[in-house]
């Protein structure tokens, strides 16, 4: 590693306890500890977070845009996965 | 699908001794009281951690075992639509089990260990899944009553003090919203059908009513750890409160279809603003929990067989990953 090829880290911030960490962006850092320190300065200057995760971008496996149809289309014709698919008379309560 | 409000033994828990530990415990309770969620890296008392591991793992096991009674009817569903719906529902239950095992792992326990406990017969899961599905009406009854009871139980768990569990419950409740409606739709179709279909659905309700009421767990008077769980906000509503609420909303739904609840003591009490109902057969409940229900042995045997018969799939996946690793290294 030289000063020009620090690895890329994806940064996830938990806004407050009770919520999941959410992806906010990425940054380059020499190691994971410094990635967290830099993320603190870059992404939480206004109290946006209570916890930071830094994950090497190279560790993320992503689906390919070319596979979008084969991955997600099968869910499109399964209307019966939604509660509105079922016809229940309106006078039946708490359903 | 559900956690039974079973207290169970979590083993000896060391009490806070030093001033430091007592201060940590006080700070922890102050966070709970202020409705601040506890996250995996936060300090927590050992008893809190173990109570959650027990409850979340029992909940996860219940989702997994819960697939079996429904799976019994996949090949015999009356129409293609019903079959697709049943498959989608069973698929959801598998997903819910996996969300919950993940939430449990954040407490520092290995998933493989939890699965091993289930297969070894050392872990508990909901008593309801030890009853057989004898007719197609039972599939409807599970959706209406069992998922209905599960939803009632799980809605307050979305506000559980432990973040990962609460978040898993939000997702589960959202997905589960179709389960109860599809069940009621099946029950309604049969109730409005031929005399034979009506008999079938009434017979099914007669078998499932009391086991469904047992899903909320033992009476509050027998739940020695309820007070602690409520203080920690792992539990928000007591077993008896949930059971009463379930009876109150379910009775009118049965009446709407002309179905009879198998409880001669069931009666609206205008003073309380609730239904009074007869005594739940708790002896049966304890017998089923302790392993002697109608299907306990069958369920575990089926689960073990599925685990063994799936071994080659896990091995093949590993071999495939290894092959790809070697190929990319060669390239």
Interface residues (C-beta under 8 A of the other chain):
Chain A: X14 X17 X18 X19 X20 X51 X78 X80 X81 X82 X83 X85 X86 X87 X88 X89 X91 X92 X93 X94 X95
Chain B: X36 X37 X38 X39 X41 X42 X81 X84 X85 X88 X92 X163 X166 X167 X177 X178 X180 X181 X182 X184 X185 X188 X249 X252 X253 X256
